[in-house]
Amino acid sequence: MENFEKVLLAYDGSEHGRIALRRTLPLLGAGEVEVHLLAVVPLTGAVAAAEGFYTESMYEAERERIENILDEGVTLLKNRGVDAEGHLRAGEPAHQIAKLAEDLAVNLVVVGHQRRGVLARWWQGSVGASLLDRLTCSLLVVQAPGEDEDVAAAPAP
């Protein structure tokens, strides 16, 4: 990890995000790497609120939920001996990840990957694929263990 002095982990609290966080822990060391954890509040809620489909209180509740997810991730890292700083942003996830990575001048961005079908990927897009053209640093996409791997071997949060 001597080449990666600053790492940004995108964290959404999903099972795939938790797996990515746990699988990245051995790479981080204790105090050897500057670690930043990012959670993004999607703007879809703000847009829906502007159109009258989604109330401001619903958006604030979603923002609070994601802030709690971020706090959970930072606490998990600190409990494992990794000093991490949390960041909360609102907007399109790939854009916010790339912007913070540039602002912090990180060497590595880590994202979790959820396997989906072709139609779902086309409809929803892929944050990892979107980041490939936006980042100037390395990107690590962490997948959940396959069916033949032992999920229990990964340490629980």
Order of alpha helices (4+ residues) and beta strands (2+ residues): beta-alpha-beta-alpha-alpha-beta-alpha-beta-alpha-alpha-beta
